[in-house]
Amino acid sequence: MSISETAPVSSGALWTGRVLSGLIILFMIFDGAIKLPPLDVVTQTMVPLGWPADANVARMLGVIGLVATALYALPRTSVLGAILLTAYMGGAIATNARIGNPLFSHTLFGVYLGIILWGGLYLRDPRVRALIPLSQ
């Protein structure tokens, strides 16, 4: 099935996809932006997760998250951004699993974000619907 053959999505589904994607974008902008300045609360929160209390490490993670989010927000590069954000969240899942954080509240939080991220993209992007045809 080509993109041109993909069944059009209703305007309600399209707007639901935009809202879901917007929530992810806003969350990731906050997540990335708070890591840019050398905030003690950010660096000290990283220590129990096994990361060094280093503002440069926090800044690097913030930049990576913001770049991936920008790619996700732009329609032309949204699939690449979704892939990069999925990898970023995979790192967060691995970090939380490694230190034994609670499964449903902490460890799987990245999975929840990933479901919202890809669900929003699926509803708003015909390329993704053509790639993953959930219904015929």
Secondary structure as UniProt FT lines:
FT   HELIX           3..5
FT   HELIX           11..33
FT   TURN            34..35
FT   HELIX           40..46
FT   HELIX           47..49
FT   HELIX           55..73
FT   HELIX           75..77
FT   HELIX           78..98
FT   TURN            99..100
FT   HELIX           103..107
FT   HELIX           109..124
FT   HELIX           126..131
//
